[in-house]
Amino acid sequence: MKPIVLFFQSTWSKSWKDKLTGVYDYADKVGWQIQVIEAGSSRREVLEALRKWNPVGCLVDRGMQNSEPPQRLFGNLPVVFLDQNPRNAGDCTFITHDSGASVSLALEEFRRIGLPRLAYCGWKTPIFWNEQRRSAFEAFARKWRIEHHFLPSSGIDTALARLPRPCGIVCANDITAQNVMAEISRLDFHVPEDFAVIGIDNDEFICEHTSPSLTSVDPGFVEAGYRLAELLHRRMSTPSAPHIHASYGPKALILRDSHRWLPNLDGRVKEAMEYIRRNIADPSLTVNDVVSVMGCSRSLADLLFRKASGSSIIAEIQRVRVDLACRLLANPRQRISAVPSLCGYRSEPFFKRLFKRSTGCTMREWRKSRA
């Protein structure tokens, strides 16, 4: 029978499912059986689970909780915490998300495209990672001397109506961003022309079903789960070793349409950019397909595209494919040889040359430099 490891965690959101995926990946490697116990379990339920399953170790996800970690419940059993509040972690091993880095990744993109002002919309209830993101937002805006604002978690419609435009809004997570975009639409404003929006979590179900699609930071939850299980394995091997306080993420900014603020962006170009993004893995995608979506001649389509984005249609297709390749390569378990076909290229040598020309290094070198 495989050794049993308990994972005290809820599975209702994609972020938690991603964490669980990483845990499963490591468990398959070392031969563990993972048993998920709902994160909201009471003291009695935790003790019952320990008696029932007799685990060799435990993983505890604390991502939505502010209370002290319940080390006293586990005795001498090896235990590692995920997304524990560092301020009240106590004497334990844990790994937590670098929330400030996620916000900075989004803000750097807003700064790159030249948005003149920024705003932050936080989570609806007090939680430590929201405060970290808010603090990172304020520090970034002050460093670069950018006009900045804070949106309340309630009464957001009034705050949006008063907010100067155009403005880039960083949201605490994708659920918040979805609500913000709904309010923007209800107020008859537009995304990204009036308000560019970036979320955090990269929940594809939300990001792909907003209109326009939502740009979001991928925090690296799968990698976090893998690292969490790895830390537990180390704890089980050397119980007397000093406790480790580690961090993870973010993995990448996943570019979609909600942040693409371009002054006077032609609607045909906007539609073409979305078409490219949605069909980027299709090897049959051509410039002519994009021109057809724009509903004009090829020469006019390319002229409009260059005027709006500064690049040609084919250059945009190649840029998006290289961006997809980088996201794939960030997963250490993704085979490099499969990346070209996953990015829509039948010719592996051509894509290798394109990737090196675009990034300055080979795919293997790119992965190694970001390991």
Contacts in CASP RR format, 6 or more apart in sequence:
PFRMAT RR
TARGET T0000
AUTHOR 0000-0000-0000
METHOD contacts of the structure
MODEL  1
MKPIVLFFQSTWSKSWKDKLTGVYDYADKVGWQIQVIEAGSSRREVLEAL
RKWNPVGCLVDRGMQNSEPPQRLFGNLPVVFLDQNPRNAGDCTFITHDSG
ASVSLALEEFRRIGLPRLAYCGWKTPIFWNEQRRSAFEAFARKWRIEHHF
LPSSGIDTALARLPRPCGIVCANDITAQNVMAEISRLDFHVPEDFAVIGI
DNDEFICEHTSPSLTSVDPGFVEAGYRLAELLHRRMSTPSAPHIHASYGP
KALILRDSHRWLPNLDGRVKEAMEYIRRNIADPSLTVNDVVSVMGCSRSL
ADLLFRKASGSSIIAEIQRVRVDLACRLLANPRQRISAVPSLCGYRSEPF
FKRLFKRSTGCTMREWRKSRA
1 33 0 8 1.000
2 31 0 8 1.000
2 32 0 8 1.000
2 33 0 8 1.000
3 31 0 8 1.000
3 32 0 8 1.000
3 33 0 8 1.000
3 55 0 8 1.000
3 56 0 8 1.000
4 32 0 8 1.000
4 33 0 8 1.000
4 35 0 8 1.000
4 53 0 8 1.000
4 54 0 8 1.000
4 55 0 8 1.000
4 56 0 8 1.000
5 27 0 8 1.000
5 32 0 8 1.000
5 33 0 8 1.000
5 34 0 8 1.000
5 35 0 8 1.000
5 55 0 8 1.000
5 56 0 8 1.000
5 57 0 8 1.000
5 58 0 8 1.000
5 59 0 8 1.000
5 229 0 8 1.000
5 232 0 8 1.000
6 35 0 8 1.000
6 36 0 8 1.000
6 37 0 8 1.000
6 49 0 8 1.000
6 50 0 8 1.000
6 53 0 8 1.000
6 55 0 8 1.000
6 57 0 8 1.000
6 58 0 8 1.000
6 59 0 8 1.000
7 20 0 8 1.000
7 23 0 8 1.000
7 34 0 8 1.000
7 35 0 8 1.000
7 36 0 8 1.000
7 37 0 8 1.000
7 58 0 8 1.000
7 59 0 8 1.000
7 60 0 8 1.000
7 61 0 8 1.000
8 37 0 8 1.000
8 38 0 8 1.000
8 39 0 8 1.000
8 40 0 8 1.000
8 41 0 8 1.000
8 46 0 8 1.000
8 58 0 8 1.000
8 59 0 8 1.000
8 60 0 8 1.000
8 61 0 8 1.000
9 16 0 8 1.000
9 19 0 8 1.000
9 20 0 8 1.000
9 36 0 8 1.000
9 37 0 8 1.000
9 38 0 8 1.000
9 39 0 8 1.000
9 59 0 8 1.000
9 60 0 8 1.000
9 61 0 8 1.000
9 82 0 8 1.000
10 16 0 8 1.000
10 38 0 8 1.000
10 39 0 8 1.000
10 40 0 8 1.000
10 61 0 8 1.000
10 64 0 8 1.000
11 17 0 8 1.000
11 20 0 8 1.000
11 36 0 8 1.000
13 203 0 8 1.000
14 201 0 8 1.000
14 203 0 8 1.000
14 204 0 8 1.000
14 205 0 8 1.000
15 201 0 8 1.000
15 203 0 8 1.000
15 219 0 8 1.000
15 221 0 8 1.000
16 61 0 8 1.000
16 221 0 8 1.000
18 220 0 8 1.000
18 221 0 8 1.000
18 222 0 8 1.000
18 225 0 8 1.000
19 61 0 8 1.000
19 82 0 8 1.000
19 221 0 8 1.000
19 222 0 8 1.000
19 224 0 8 1.000
19 225 0 8 1.000
19 228 0 8 1.000
20 34 0 8 1.000
20 36 0 8 1.000
20 225 0 8 1.000
21 222 0 8 1.000
21 225 0 8 1.000
22 222 0 8 1.000
22 223 0 8 1.000
22 224 0 8 1.000
22 225 0 8 1.000
22 226 0 8 1.000
22 228 0 8 1.000
22 229 0 8 1.000
23 34 0 8 1.000
23 59 0 8 1.000
23 225 0 8 1.000
23 226 0 8 1.000
23 228 0 8 1.000
23 229 0 8 1.000
24 34 0 8 1.000
25 222 0 8 1.000
25 226 0 8 1.000
25 333 0 8 1.000
26 32 0 8 1.000
26 225 0 8 1.000
26 226 0 8 1.000
26 229 0 8 1.000
26 230 0 8 1.000
26 233 0 8 1.000
27 33 0 8 1.000
27 34 0 8 1.000
27 229 0 8 1.000
30 229 0 8 1.000
30 233 0 8 1.000
32 56 0 8 1.000
32 229 0 8 1.000
35 49 0 8 1.000
35 53 0 8 1.000
35 55 0 8 1.000
37 45 0 8 1.000
37 46 0 8 1.000
37 49 0 8 1.000
39 60 0 8 1.000
39 61 0 8 1.000
39 62 0 8 1.000
39 64 0 8 1.000
39 65 0 8 1.000
41 49 0 8 1.000
43 70 0 8 1.000
43 73 0 8 1.000
46 70 0 8 1.000
46 73 0 8 1.000
47 73 0 8 1.000
50 58 0 8 1.000
50 73 0 8 1.000
50 74 0 8 1.000
50 77 0 8 1.000
55 77 0 8 1.000
56 78 0 8 1.000
56 236 0 8 1.000
57 77 0 8 1.000
57 78 0 8 1.000
57 79 0 8 1.000
57 232 0 8 1.000
57 236 0 8 1.000
58 74 0 8 1.000
58 77 0 8 1.000
58 78 0 8 1.000
58 79 0 8 1.000
58 80 0 8 1.000
58 232 0 8 1.000
59 79 0 8 1.000
59 80 0 8 1.000
59 81 0 8 1.000
59 82 0 8 1.000
59 228 0 8 1.000
59 229 0 8 1.000
59 232 0 8 1.000
60 69 0 8 1.000
60 70 0 8 1.000
60 79 0 8 1.000
60 80 0 8 1.000
60 81 0 8 1.000
60 82 0 8 1.000
60 84 0 8 1.000
61 81 0 8 1.000
61 82 0 8 1.000
61 83 0 8 1.000
62 69 0 8 1.000
62 81 0 8 1.000
62 82 0 8 1.000
62 83 0 8 1.000
62 84 0 8 1.000
62 85 0 8 1.000
62 94 0 8 1.000
63 82 0 8 1.000
63 83 0 8 1.000
63 84 0 8 1.000
63 127 0 8 1.000
63 129 0 8 1.000
64 127 0 8 1.000
65 85 0 8 1.000
66 85 0 8 1.000
66 88 0 8 1.000
66 126 0 8 1.000
66 127 0 8 1.000
66 128 0 8 1.000
67 88 0 8 1.000
68 88 0 8 1.000
68 90 0 8 1.000
69 81 0 8 1.000
69 84 0 8 1.000
69 88 0 8 1.000
69 89 0 8 1.000
69 90 0 8 1.000
69 92 0 8 1.000
69 94 0 8 1.000
71 79 0 8 1.000
71 90 0 8 1.000
71 91 0 8 1.000
71 92 0 8 1.000
76 239 0 8 1.000
78 232 0 8 1.000
78 235 0 8 1.000
78 236 0 8 1.000
78 239 0 8 1.000
79 92 0 8 1.000
79 93 0 8 1.000
79 232 0 8 1.000
79 235 0 8 1.000
80 92 0 8 1.000
80 93 0 8 1.000
80 94 0 8 1.000
80 95 0 8 1.000
80 228 0 8 1.000
80 231 0 8 1.000
80 232 0 8 1.000
80 235 0 8 1.000
81 89 0 8 1.000
81 92 0 8 1.000
81 93 0 8 1.000
81 94 0 8 1.000
81 95 0 8 1.000
82 94 0 8 1.000
82 95 0 8 1.000
82 96 0 8 1.000
82 224 0 8 1.000
82 225 0 8 1.000
82 228 0 8 1.000
83 95 0 8 1.000
83 96 0 8 1.000
83 97 0 8 1.000
83 129 0 8 1.000
83 224 0 8 1.000
84 92 0 8 1.000
84 94 0 8 1.000
84 96 0 8 1.000
85 96 0 8 1.000
85 128 0 8 1.000
86 94 0 8 1.000
86 96 0 8 1.000
86 128 0 8 1.000
86 245 0 8 1.000
87 128 0 8 1.000
89 245 0 8 1.000
91 243 0 8 1.000
92 243 0 8 1.000
93 231 0 8 1.000
93 235 0 8 1.000
93 243 0 8 1.000
93 244 0 8 1.000
93 245 0 8 1.000
94 244 0 8 1.000
94 245 0 8 1.000
94 246 0 8 1.000
95 224 0 8 1.000
95 227 0 8 1.000
95 228 0 8 1.000
95 231 0 8 1.000
95 244 0 8 1.000
95 246 0 8 1.000
95 247 0 8 1.000
95 248 0 8 1.000
96 245 0 8 1.000
96 246 0 8 1.000
96 247 0 8 1.000
96 248 0 8 1.000
97 129 0 8 1.000
97 219 0 8 1.000
97 224 0 8 1.000
97 247 0 8 1.000
97 248 0 8 1.000
97 249 0 8 1.000
97 250 0 8 1.000
98 247 0 8 1.000
98 248 0 8 1.000
98 249 0 8 1.000
98 250 0 8 1.000
99 129 0 8 1.000
99 130 0 8 1.000
99 132 0 8 1.000
99 133 0 8 1.000
99 136 0 8 1.000
100 132 0 8 1.000
100 133 0 8 1.000
100 135 0 8 1.000
100 136 0 8 1.000
101 136 0 8 1.000
101 249 0 8 1.000
101 250 0 8 1.000
102 133 0 8 1.000
102 200 0 8 1.000
102 217 0 8 1.000
102 219 0 8 1.000
102 249 0 8 1.000
102 250 0 8 1.000
103 120 0 8 1.000
103 133 0 8 1.000
103 136 0 8 1.000
103 137 0 8 1.000
103 140 0 8 1.000
103 170 0 8 1.000
103 200 0 8 1.000
104 136 0 8 1.000
104 140 0 8 1.000
105 217 0 8 1.000
105 250 0 8 1.000
105 253 0 8 1.000
106 170 0 8 1.000
106 198 0 8 1.000
106 199 0 8 1.000
106 200 0 8 1.000
106 215 0 8 1.000
106 217 0 8 1.000
106 253 0 8 1.000
107 118 0 8 1.000
107 137 0 8 1.000
107 140 0 8 1.000
107 141 0 8 1.000
107 170 0 8 1.000
109 198 0 8 1.000
109 215 0 8 1.000
109 253 0 8 1.000
109 255 0 8 1.000
109 259 0 8 1.000
110 118 0 8 1.000
110 168 0 8 1.000
110 170 0 8 1.000
110 196 0 8 1.000
110 198 0 8 1.000
110 259 0 8 1.000
111 144 0 8 1.000
111 146 0 8 1.000
113 196 0 8 1.000
113 259 0 8 1.000
113 260 0 8 1.000
113 261 0 8 1.000
113 262 0 8 1.000
114 261 0 8 1.000
115 166 0 8 1.000
115 167 0 8 1.000
115 168 0 8 1.000
115 196 0 8 1.000
115 261 0 8 1.000
116 146 0 8 1.000
116 147 0 8 1.000
116 166 0 8 1.000
116 167 0 8 1.000
117 146 0 8 1.000
117 147 0 8 1.000
117 148 0 8 1.000
117 149 0 8 1.000
117 164 0 8 1.000
117 166 0 8 1.000
117 167 0 8 1.000
117 168 0 8 1.000
118 137 0 8 1.000
118 141 0 8 1.000
118 146 0 8 1.000
118 147 0 8 1.000
118 148 0 8 1.000
118 149 0 8 1.000
118 167 0 8 1.000
118 168 0 8 1.000
118 169 0 8 1.000
118 170 0 8 1.000
119 148 0 8 1.000
119 149 0 8 1.000
119 150 0 8 1.000
119 151 0 8 1.000
119 163 0 8 1.000
119 167 0 8 1.000
119 168 0 8 1.000
119 169 0 8 1.000
119 170 0 8 1.000
120 133 0 8 1.000
120 134 0 8 1.000
120 137 0 8 1.000
120 138 0 8 1.000
120 148 0 8 1.000
120 149 0 8 1.000
120 150 0 8 1.000
120 151 0 8 1.000
120 169 0 8 1.000
120 170 0 8 1.000
120 171 0 8 1.000
120 172 0 8 1.000
121 150 0 8 1.000
121 151 0 8 1.000
121 153 0 8 1.000
121 156 0 8 1.000
121 169 0 8 1.000
121 170 0 8 1.000
121 171 0 8 1.000
121 172 0 8 1.000
121 176 0 8 1.000
121 177 0 8 1.000
121 180 0 8 1.000
122 130 0 8 1.000
122 133 0 8 1.000
122 134 0 8 1.000
122 151 0 8 1.000
122 153 0 8 1.000
122 171 0 8 1.000
122 172 0 8 1.000
122 176 0 8 1.000
123 130 0 8 1.000
123 153 0 8 1.000
123 172 0 8 1.000
123 173 0 8 1.000
123 176 0 8 1.000
124 153 0 8 1.000
124 154 0 8 1.000
124 176 0 8 1.000
125 153 0 8 1.000
130 172 0 8 1.000
133 170 0 8 1.000
133 172 0 8 1.000
133 200 0 8 1.000
134 150 0 8 1.000
137 148 0 8 1.000
137 170 0 8 1.000
138 148 0 8 1.000
140 146 0 8 1.000
141 147 0 8 1.000
141 148 0 8 1.000
142 148 0 8 1.000
147 164 0 8 1.000
149 159 0 8 1.000
149 163 0 8 1.000
149 167 0 8 1.000
151 159 0 8 1.000
151 160 0 8 1.000
151 163 0 8 1.000
151 169 0 8 1.000
151 180 0 8 1.000
152 159 0 8 1.000
156 179 0 8 1.000
156 180 0 8 1.000
156 183 0 8 1.000
157 183 0 8 1.000
157 186 0 8 1.000
157 187 0 8 1.000
160 180 0 8 1.000
160 183 0 8 1.000
160 184 0 8 1.000
160 187 0 8 1.000
160 189 0 8 1.000
160 195 0 8 1.000
161 187 0 8 1.000
163 195 0 8 1.000
165 189 0 8 1.000
165 194 0 8 1.000
165 195 0 8 1.000
166 192 0 8 1.000
166 193 0 8 1.000
166 194 0 8 1.000
166 195 0 8 1.000
166 196 0 8 1.000
166 261 0 8 1.000
167 194 0 8 1.000
167 195 0 8 1.000
167 196 0 8 1.000
168 195 0 8 1.000
168 196 0 8 1.000
168 197 0 8 1.000
168 198 0 8 1.000
168 259 0 8 1.000
168 261 0 8 1.000
169 177 0 8 1.000
169 180 0 8 1.000
169 195 0 8 1.000
169 196 0 8 1.000
169 197 0 8 1.000
169 198 0 8 1.000
170 198 0 8 1.000
170 199 0 8 1.000
170 200 0 8 1.000
171 177 0 8 1.000
171 180 0 8 1.000
171 197 0 8 1.000
171 198 0 8 1.000
171 199 0 8 1.000
171 200 0 8 1.000
172 199 0 8 1.000
172 200 0 8 1.000
173 199 0 8 1.000
173 200 0 8 1.000
173 201 0 8 1.000
174 199 0 8 1.000
174 200 0 8 1.000
174 201 0 8 1.000
174 202 0 8 1.000
174 203 0 8 1.000
174 206 0 8 1.000
174 207 0 8 1.000
174 214 0 8 1.000
174 216 0 8 1.000
175 201 0 8 1.000
175 203 0 8 1.000
175 206 0 8 1.000
176 199 0 8 1.000
177 197 0 8 1.000
177 198 0 8 1.000
177 199 0 8 1.000
177 206 0 8 1.000
177 210 0 8 1.000
177 214 0 8 1.000
177 216 0 8 1.000
177 258 0 8 1.000
178 206 0 8 1.000
178 210 0 8 1.000
178 214 0 8 1.000
180 195 0 8 1.000
180 197 0 8 1.000
181 191 0 8 1.000
181 197 0 8 1.000
181 210 0 8 1.000
181 211 0 8 1.000
181 214 0 8 1.000
181 258 0 8 1.000
184 190 0 8 1.000
184 191 0 8 1.000
184 194 0 8 1.000
184 195 0 8 1.000
184 197 0 8 1.000
185 191 0 8 1.000
185 211 0 8 1.000
189 195 0 8 1.000
191 197 0 8 1.000
191 212 0 8 1.000
191 258 0 8 1.000
192 212 0 8 1.000
192 257 0 8 1.000
192 258 0 8 1.000
192 259 0 8 1.000
192 260 0 8 1.000
192 261 0 8 1.000
193 261 0 8 1.000
193 265 0 8 1.000
196 258 0 8 1.000
196 259 0 8 1.000
196 260 0 8 1.000
196 261 0 8 1.000
197 214 0 8 1.000
197 215 0 8 1.000
197 258 0 8 1.000
197 259 0 8 1.000
198 214 0 8 1.000
198 215 0 8 1.000
198 216 0 8 1.000
198 217 0 8 1.000
198 253 0 8 1.000
198 258 0 8 1.000
198 259 0 8 1.000
199 214 0 8 1.000
199 215 0 8 1.000
199 216 0 8 1.000
199 217 0 8 1.000
200 216 0 8 1.000
200 217 0 8 1.000
200 219 0 8 1.000
201 216 0 8 1.000
201 217 0 8 1.000
201 218 0 8 1.000
201 219 0 8 1.000
202 216 0 8 1.000
202 217 0 8 1.000
202 218 0 8 1.000
202 219 0 8 1.000
202 254 0 8 1.000
203 216 0 8 1.000
206 214 0 8 1.000
207 213 0 8 1.000
207 214 0 8 1.000
207 215 0 8 1.000
207 216 0 8 1.000
207 254 0 8 1.000
207 256 0 8 1.000
208 214 0 8 1.000
208 256 0 8 1.000
210 258 0 8 1.000
212 256 0 8 1.000
212 257 0 8 1.000
212 258 0 8 1.000
212 270 0 8 1.000
212 274 0 8 1.000
213 256 0 8 1.000
213 257 0 8 1.000
213 258 0 8 1.000
213 274 0 8 1.000
213 277 0 8 1.000
214 256 0 8 1.000
214 258 0 8 1.000
215 253 0 8 1.000
215 254 0 8 1.000
215 255 0 8 1.000
215 256 0 8 1.000
215 257 0 8 1.000
215 258 0 8 1.000
215 259 0 8 1.000
215 260 0 8 1.000
216 253 0 8 1.000
216 254 0 8 1.000
216 256 0 8 1.000
217 250 0 8 1.000
217 252 0 8 1.000
217 253 0 8 1.000
217 254 0 8 1.000
218 250 0 8 1.000
218 251 0 8 1.000
218 252 0 8 1.000
218 253 0 8 1.000
218 254 0 8 1.000
218 327 0 8 1.000
219 248 0 8 1.000
219 249 0 8 1.000
219 250 0 8 1.000
219 251 0 8 1.000
220 248 0 8 1.000
220 249 0 8 1.000
220 250 0 8 1.000
220 251 0 8 1.000
222 331 0 8 1.000
223 248 0 8 1.000
223 249 0 8 1.000
223 251 0 8 1.000
223 331 0 8 1.000
223 332 0 8 1.000
224 248 0 8 1.000
224 249 0 8 1.000
227 246 0 8 1.000
227 248 0 8 1.000
231 244 0 8 1.000
231 246 0 8 1.000
234 241 0 8 1.000
234 244 0 8 1.000
235 241 0 8 1.000
251 327 0 8 1.000
251 330 0 8 1.000
252 326 0 8 1.000
252 327 0 8 1.000
252 330 0 8 1.000
254 327 0 8 1.000
255 277 0 8 1.000
255 320 0 8 1.000
255 323 0 8 1.000
256 277 0 8 1.000
257 270 0 8 1.000
257 273 0 8 1.000
257 274 0 8 1.000
257 277 0 8 1.000
260 270 0 8 1.000
260 273 0 8 1.000
262 308 0 8 1.000
262 309 0 8 1.000
264 308 0 8 1.000
265 308 0 8 1.000
266 304 0 8 1.000
266 307 0 8 1.000
266 308 0 8 1.000
268 293 0 8 1.000
268 294 0 8 1.000
268 295 0 8 1.000
268 296 0 8 1.000
268 301 0 8 1.000
268 304 0 8 1.000
269 294 0 8 1.000
269 304 0 8 1.000
269 305 0 8 1.000
269 308 0 8 1.000
269 309 0 8 1.000
271 293 0 8 1.000
271 294 0 8 1.000
272 290 0 8 1.000
272 293 0 8 1.000
272 294 0 8 1.000
272 301 0 8 1.000
272 305 0 8 1.000
272 313 0 8 1.000
273 309 0 8 1.000
273 316 0 8 1.000
275 289 0 8 1.000
275 290 0 8 1.000
275 293 0 8 1.000
276 285 0 8 1.000
276 290 0 8 1.000
276 313 0 8 1.000
276 316 0 8 1.000
276 317 0 8 1.000
276 320 0 8 1.000
277 320 0 8 1.000
279 285 0 8 1.000
279 289 0 8 1.000
280 317 0 8 1.000
280 320 0 8 1.000
280 321 0 8 1.000
280 324 0 8 1.000
280 343 0 8 1.000
280 344 0 8 1.000
281 324 0 8 1.000
281 342 0 8 1.000
281 343 0 8 1.000
281 344 0 8 1.000
282 344 0 8 1.000
283 341 0 8 1.000
283 344 0 8 1.000
283 345 0 8 1.000
283 346 0 8 1.000
285 317 0 8 1.000
285 344 0 8 1.000
287 298 0 8 1.000
287 313 0 8 1.000
287 314 0 8 1.000
287 317 0 8 1.000
288 298 0 8 1.000
290 301 0 8 1.000
290 313 0 8 1.000
290 317 0 8 1.000
291 297 0 8 1.000
291 298 0 8 1.000
291 301 0 8 1.000
291 313 0 8 1.000
294 301 0 8 1.000
294 304 0 8 1.000
295 301 0 8 1.000
296 304 0 8 1.000
301 313 0 8 1.000
302 312 0 8 1.000
302 313 0 8 1.000
305 311 0 8 1.000
305 312 0 8 1.000
305 313 0 8 1.000
305 316 0 8 1.000
306 312 0 8 1.000
309 316 0 8 1.000
311 319 0 8 1.000
318 354 0 8 1.000
318 358 0 8 1.000
319 358 0 8 1.000
321 343 0 8 1.000
321 344 0 8 1.000
321 345 0 8 1.000
321 351 0 8 1.000
321 354 0 8 1.000
322 343 0 8 1.000
322 354 0 8 1.000
322 355 0 8 1.000
322 358 0 8 1.000
322 359 0 8 1.000
324 342 0 8 1.000
324 343 0 8 1.000
325 339 0 8 1.000
325 340 0 8 1.000
325 342 0 8 1.000
325 343 0 8 1.000
325 351 0 8 1.000
325 355 0 8 1.000
325 363 0 8 1.000
326 359 0 8 1.000
326 366 0 8 1.000
328 334 0 8 1.000
328 339 0 8 1.000
328 342 0 8 1.000
328 343 0 8 1.000
329 336 0 8 1.000
329 339 0 8 1.000
329 363 0 8 1.000
329 366 0 8 1.000
329 367 0 8 1.000
329 370 0 8 1.000
330 367 0 8 1.000
330 370 0 8 1.000
332 367 0 8 1.000
332 371 0 8 1.000
336 363 0 8 1.000
336 364 0 8 1.000
336 367 0 8 1.000
337 348 0 8 1.000
339 351 0 8 1.000
339 363 0 8 1.000
340 347 0 8 1.000
340 348 0 8 1.000
340 351 0 8 1.000
340 352 0 8 1.000
341 348 0 8 1.000
343 351 0 8 1.000
345 351 0 8 1.000
345 354 0 8 1.000
352 362 0 8 1.000
352 363 0 8 1.000
355 362 0 8 1.000
355 363 0 8 1.000
355 366 0 8 1.000
356 362 0 8 1.000
359 366 0 8 1.000
361 369 0 8 1.000
END
